[in-house]
Amino acid sequence: MIANHIKTKMQAGSWIRDMFEKGTELKKIYGDGKVFDLTLGNPDVPSPKEVNESIAKRASMGDNIHGYMSNAGYPEIRALIADRESKRNGVNLTANNVTMCVGAAGGLNCVFKALLNPGEEVLVQAPYFVQYGGYVDNHGGKLIVVPAKVPDFDLDPNLIGTYITEKTKAIIINSPNNPTGVVYSRETLEKLEKVLTEKEKEFGTDIYVVSDEPYREIVYDGVEVPPVMDIFHNAIIVYSYSKSLSLAGERIGYVAISPNCADVEALCAAVPFATRELGYTNAPALFQYVLKDCVDCQTDVDAYKVRRDILMKGLRELGYEFPEPQGAFYIFMKTPTEDENEFINNYCLPRNVLAVPGRGFGCPGYMRVAYCVAEETIKGAIKALR
Ligand SMILES: Cc1ncc(COP(=O)(O)O)c(C=O)c1O
């Protein structure tokens, strides 16, 4: 018999994966071109050509590039990343502040493993990436969900403040946001820092800001994603190349810890230790080498912008409401029925349009559509919805 806790979680399921499986079934019946699957955040813009060239070059180098290394990753690659984050954030990181990790998912698990005592709380404001609940629960913590600020889905620092207790250990921020595409302004983040600092004083605690940044470079119309270490004293960045280099299946990213963090030395040692404890051991070796060649490469953001614009225009013409995504590749739209599952099951699925219910992100009454798919799929979806 499998464990009860995993059984319960499996029954609760993941809305994103459930819809994805439905899409696979429908494609078998109707064929690929007739199903408009907007469920998964799996980038379809190819990796930059330099990535494939680097894989080929590195793989044929002949020396032992596939072995273990220190749990934190290769020092020269961590130093490279420390240098980039130092410049971006205006703080002084060294290789010691950086741990290479198995995508953002692996990085978040290592951070929570390093931070959480049983029963400690991690805040997030809805809507949020649903896996956070599992990542926090894995390490004995409790995810506390602050209600969404509608209709703009911005962060609400004052409301967040009312959810902070002496048990609050961390807050997760994710900007550009999955599922809304909203980018938080410097002004909003500075207000949040003020609230967090006041609460730290009130309770005599440290509250870490875990900034989950897989979409950092995917922004439109010149929007700036403010560097968090320049704003928050207790900032931890979790970065991933899944989206920015279209490497989601290769599982490569990093955790960077601000030198201003409380207990920084212990934290910088605990995160690589957690990598080992959790059985990742280290981030994929080959892709650490690839980063050495490709750390400055960029995905084709313009391709996502074209798709975003087609989808926004189509949905607006049909009268749907949503905040304009400033980044990432999702639109989080209000459904015409209060229960979004009613709309998805009775109106979208019969027309082969697949979307993820908002309750999968802690926000019923909405659905998420992903536009990291071919333009034909987006156009087909709009036609079907019309
Ligand atoms: C907000 C957010 N965080 C983390 C992840 C996990 O990313 P990774 O593939 O790097 O583990 C995702 C994946 O979609 C995401 O959207």
The ligand as an ORCA input file, in Angstrom:
! r2SCAN-3c Opt
* xyz 0 1
  C       6.284     29.898    -11.440
  C       7.028     28.636    -11.688
  N       7.939     28.244    -10.797
  C       8.642     27.114    -10.959
  C       8.439     26.313    -12.061
  C       9.250     25.074    -12.213
  O      10.223     25.309    -13.179
  P      11.406     24.278    -13.492
  O      11.050     23.589    -14.773
  O      12.596     25.117    -13.663
  O      11.505     23.354    -12.357
  C       7.488     26.677    -13.019
  C       7.219     25.820    -14.167
  O       6.336     26.005    -14.959
  C       6.765     27.875    -12.833
  O       5.848     28.293    -13.694
*
